Amino acid sequence: MNGELVVENALSHDGMRSLHVMSSELVNKGWLDCIPDAIKGQDKVEIWEDNMRFHHLQARWPAREVVPWMFLRQPFPVIRKMALWWMGEGWTVSAAMAKAAECYALGTGVDAEFTWIRTIPSRKVEGVEFDGMMLIQASWVPAGFVAVGRGGDLVAQVPTFKRTPGHTPALLMGKQEKLGL
């Protein structure tokens, strides 16, 4: 994949992975190996040459992977690792939970403790343990996905800045009291 530039490799708020690669030569189609086989047919792939003779490969597919997820909590946003798993047609919540838990364990080396889902299925009860994980309703989970992880696996605290008149931004990492915030 020499001479290729990854323009975008991102996960959107709706759980879709986007990949955009460009090159002055034909883009290596090996990039398509990033798309899980089980999702083939649900993906959108475009390959084209632009007016400046640059070659592009752009793909978008529903995530089934361990991802960092940012929670906007006070006083600092927090990033946690979780497995985000698209259920797709024919998947039960239990089957998606099991596959997401397997993905999480393989990606992090620890077992998941929680499953988050946008809408609790009628035959399940929030706060009850299923397959060793507590099921929790969460509006931040993209529709059609389950997310599994642990409650305390903090990846990073994202520092925030406060701008005061006439001063440069002050990094707020446990210094709120000193700054009178």
BATOR-699298 format. One line per field, with one value per residue (C-alpha): residue number from 1; residue in three letters; x, y, z. Coordinates in Angstrom, 2 decimals, decimal comma. Example, Ala and Ser with C-alpha at 12.3 -4.5 7.8 and 13.67 -1.06 7.14 Angstrom:
% BATOR-699298
i	[1 / 2]
aa	[ala / ser]
xx	[12,30 / 13,67]
yy	[-4,50 / -1,06]
zz	[7,80 / 7,14]
//
This chain:
% BATOR-699298
i	[1 / 2 / 3 / 4 / 5 / 6 / 7 / 8 / 9 / 10 / 11 / 12 / 13 / 14 / 15 / 16 / 17 / 18 / 19 / 20 / 21 / 22 / 23 / 24 / 25 / 26 / 27 / 28 / 29 / 30 / 31 / 32 / 33 / 34 / 35 / 36 / 37 / 38 / 39 / 40 / 41 / 42 / 43 / 44 / 45 / 46 / 47 / 48 / 49 / 50 / 51 / 52 / 53 / 54 / 55 / 56 / 57 / 58 / 59 / 60 / 61 / 62 / 63 / 64 / 65 / 66 / 67 / 68 / 69 / 70 / 71 / 72 / 73 / 74 / 75 / 76 / 77 / 78 / 79 / 80 / 81 / 82 / 83 / 84 / 85 / 86 / 87 / 88 / 89 / 90 / 91 / 92 / 93 / 94 / 95 / 96 / 97 / 98 / 99 / 100 / 101 / 102 / 103 / 104 / 105 / 106 / 107 / 108 / 109 / 110 / 111 / 112 / 113 / 114 / 115 / 116 / 117 / 118 / 119 / 120 / 121 / 122 / 123 / 124 / 125 / 126 / 127 / 128 / 129 / 130 / 131 / 132 / 133 / 134 / 135 / 136 / 137 / 138 / 139 / 140 / 141 / 142 / 143 / 144 / 145 / 146 / 147 / 148 / 149 / 150 / 151 / 152 / 153 / 154 / 155 / 156 / 157 / 158 / 159 / 160 / 161 / 162 / 163 / 164 / 165 / 166 / 167 / 168 / 169 / 170 / 171 / 172 / 173 / 174 / 175 / 176 / 177 / 178 / 179 / 180 / 181]
aa	[met / asn / gly / glu / leu / val / val / glu / asn / ala / leu / ser / his / asp / gly / met / arg / ser / leu / his / val / met / ser / ser / glu / leu / val / asn / lys / gly / trp / leu / asp / cys / ile / pro / asp / ala / ile / lys / gly / gln / asp / lys / val / glu / ile / trp / glu / asp / asn / met / arg / phe / his / his / leu / gln / ala / arg / trp / pro / ala / arg / glu / val / val / pro / trp / met / phe / leu / arg / gln / pro / phe / pro / val / ile / arg / lys / met / ala / leu / trp / trp / met / gly / glu / gly / trp / thr / val / ser / ala / ala / met / ala / lys / ala / ala / glu / cys / tyr / ala / leu / gly / thr / gly / val / asp / ala / glu / phe / thr / trp / ile / arg / thr / ile / pro / ser / arg / lys / val / glu / gly / val / glu / phe / asp / gly / met / met / leu / ile / gln / ala / ser / trp / val / pro / ala / gly / phe / val / ala / val / gly / arg / gly / gly / asp / leu / val / ala / gln / val / pro / thr / phe / lys / arg / thr / pro / gly / his / thr / pro / ala / leu / leu / met / gly / lys / gln / glu / lys / leu / gly / leu]
xx	[0,00 / 2,92 / 2,21 / -1,33 / -2,78 / -5,51 / -7,70 / -10,28 / -10,59 / -13,31 / -16,29 / -19,37 / -21,96 / -24,32 / -21,87 / -20,65 / -16,95 / -15,73 / -12,51 / -11,17 / -7,80 / -6,28 / -3,20 / -1,56 / -1,74 / -4,58 / -5,54 / -4,76 / -8,07 / -6,52 / -8,05 / -11,40 / -10,15 / -10,91 / -14,61 / -15,76 / -17,04 / -20,34 / -21,09 / -20,42 / -23,56 / -24,27 / -21,19 / -20,96 / -17,77 / -16,82 / -13,63 / -12,98 / -10,44 / -10,86 / -10,16 / -6,56 / -5,98 / -5,86 / -7,39 / -9,79 / -11,29 / -14,07 / -15,97 / -18,56 / -19,86 / -21,51 / -18,94 / -18,21 / -15,06 / -13,51 / -13,62 / -12,79 / -16,00 / -16,10 / -18,56 / -19,13 / -19,11 / -18,27 / -15,72 / -13,88 / -14,95 / -13,92 / -12,93 / -13,65 / -13,02 / -16,03 / -17,04 / -19,65 / -21,55 / -24,10 / -26,90 / -28,09 / -30,99 / -31,71 / -29,59 / -31,03 / -29,86 / -28,47 / -26,41 / -25,11 / -24,21 / -22,26 / -20,32 / -19,63 / -18,39 / -16,08 / -14,79 / -14,23 / -12,36 / -10,12 / -9,46 / -8,81 / -7,83 / -10,63 / -14,28 / -17,08 / -19,36 / -22,05 / -24,14 / -25,68 / -28,50 / -30,72 / -34,01 / -34,47 / -36,22 / -39,65 / -38,42 / -35,48 / -35,33 / -32,92 / -30,45 / -30,69 / -27,64 / -27,66 / -24,73 / -22,59 / -23,25 / -25,70 / -28,10 / -28,53 / -30,62 / -28,56 / -29,66 / -26,09 / -25,88 / -26,53 / -29,81 / -29,32 / -26,16 / -25,16 / -22,11 / -20,29 / -17,50 / -16,54 / -17,56 / -14,08 / -11,77 / -10,80 / -8,66 / -8,10 / -9,45 / -9,62 / -8,32 / -10,57 / -9,62 / -11,20 / -10,47 / -10,35 / -10,22 / -6,63 / -5,20 / -4,26 / -6,35 / -5,69 / -5,40 / -7,90 / -6,56 / -7,51 / -6,70 / -10,24 / -10,00 / -6,79 / -8,34 / -11,58 / -13,78]
yy	[0,00 / 2,25 / 5,87 / 5,75 / 8,33 / 7,51 / 10,59 / 9,28 / 6,31 / 7,26 / 5,99 / 8,22 / 8,78 / 6,39 / 3,47 / 3,53 / 3,10 / 5,30 / 4,72 / 6,94 / 6,16 / 8,05 / 7,55 / 8,74 / 5,08 / 2,59 / 2,10 / -1,38 / -3,22 / -4,99 / -2,14 / -3,86 / -6,65 / -4,21 / -4,87 / -7,93 / -10,72 / -10,93 / -7,32 / -7,64 / -6,48 / -3,88 / -1,90 / 0,91 / 0,94 / 3,45 / 3,46 / 6,33 / 8,64 / 12,37 / 15,23 / 15,51 / 11,80 / 10,78 / 7,41 / 7,01 / 4,15 / 5,11 / 2,62 / 2,80 / -0,10 / -0,79 / -1,32 / -4,65 / -3,79 / -2,49 / 1,30 / 4,23 / 6,05 / 9,54 / 10,34 / 14,03 / 14,00 / 16,81 / 17,98 / 16,14 / 14,11 / 10,47 / 7,96 / 4,26 / 1,19 / -0,85 / -3,30 / -1,81 / -4,54 / -4,02 / -6,56 / -6,63 / -8,69 / -11,96 / -11,24 / -11,58 / -9,27 / -12,29 / -13,40 / -9,85 / -9,54 / -12,81 / -11,85 / -8,33 / -9,79 / -12,15 / -9,24 / -7,14 / -9,94 / -10,56 / -6,84 / -5,93 / -9,13 / -8,78 / -9,83 / -7,32 / -6,56 / -4,43 / -4,40 / -1,12 / -0,95 / 1,88 / 0,03 / -2,93 / -5,82 / -6,75 / -10,11 / -8,60 / -6,44 / -3,57 / -4,07 / -7,88 / -9,95 / -11,88 / -14,03 / -12,58 / -8,94 / -6,42 / -5,06 / -1,27 / 1,03 / 3,92 / 6,59 / 7,12 / 3,63 / 3,87 / 2,27 / -1,36 / -1,81 / -3,21 / -1,97 / -4,03 / -3,11 / -2,53 / 0,31 / 1,24 / 0,71 / 4,34 / 4,90 / 8,63 / 11,78 / 14,47 / 17,76 / 20,74 / 24,39 / 27,44 / 30,79 / 33,72 / 37,31 / 38,38 / 34,93 / 31,89 / 28,74 / 27,02 / 23,25 / 21,87 / 18,57 / 18,54 / 22,25 / 23,58 / 24,65 / 26,58 / 28,40 / 29,17 / 27,13]
zz	[0,00 / -0,87 / -1,84 / -0,51 / 1,82 / 4,33 / 4,11 / 6,57 / 8,91 / 11,35 / 13,28 / 13,09 / 15,82 / 14,00 / 14,32 / 10,73 / 9,94 / 7,06 / 5,15 / 2,36 / 0,73 / -2,20 / -4,35 / -7,57 / -8,68 / -8,45 / -4,79 / -3,50 / -3,08 / -0,08 / 1,94 / 1,44 / 3,73 / 6,59 / 6,02 / 8,00 / 5,73 / 7,63 / 6,70 / 2,98 / 1,21 / 3,93 / 2,97 / 0,47 / -1,62 / -4,31 / -6,39 / -8,78 / -10,40 / -9,90 / -12,36 / -11,13 / -11,87 / -8,21 / -7,46 / -4,54 / -2,59 / -0,22 / 1,91 / 4,69 / 6,79 / 10,18 / 12,94 / 14,57 / 16,47 / 19,69 / 19,61 / 21,88 / 22,81 / 24,31 / 27,09 / 27,72 / 31,51 / 33,87 / 34,78 / 31,98 / 28,97 / 29,35 / 26,68 / 27,27 / 25,14 / 24,13 / 21,45 / 19,17 / 17,33 / 14,56 / 14,87 / 11,27 / 9,97 / 11,71 / 14,78 / 18,27 / 21,03 / 22,90 / 19,88 / 19,29 / 22,99 / 22,85 / 19,69 / 20,99 / 24,30 / 22,38 / 20,29 / 23,43 / 25,23 / 22,22 / 21,76 / 25,40 / 27,19 / 29,77 / 29,90 / 29,44 / 32,39 / 30,77 / 27,61 / 26,51 / 23,99 / 22,78 / 23,35 / 25,71 / 23,92 / 25,32 / 26,68 / 28,58 / 31,70 / 32,27 / 35,10 / 34,99 / 34,14 / 30,85 / 29,78 / 32,57 / 31,60 / 33,00 / 30,36 / 30,43 / 28,23 / 26,85 / 24,38 / 23,13 / 21,55 / 17,80 / 16,67 / 15,61 / 17,69 / 21,06 / 22,94 / 25,55 / 27,92 / 31,51 / 33,75 / 34,88 / 31,90 / 31,50 / 28,43 / 28,87 / 30,37 / 27,75 / 29,12 / 28,70 / 28,52 / 30,03 / 28,46 / 30,85 / 29,58 / 28,89 / 29,64 / 27,62 / 28,15 / 31,48 / 31,39 / 33,89 / 35,21 / 38,90 / 39,29 / 39,46 / 43,12 / 42,55 / 39,61 / 41,48 / 39,14]
//
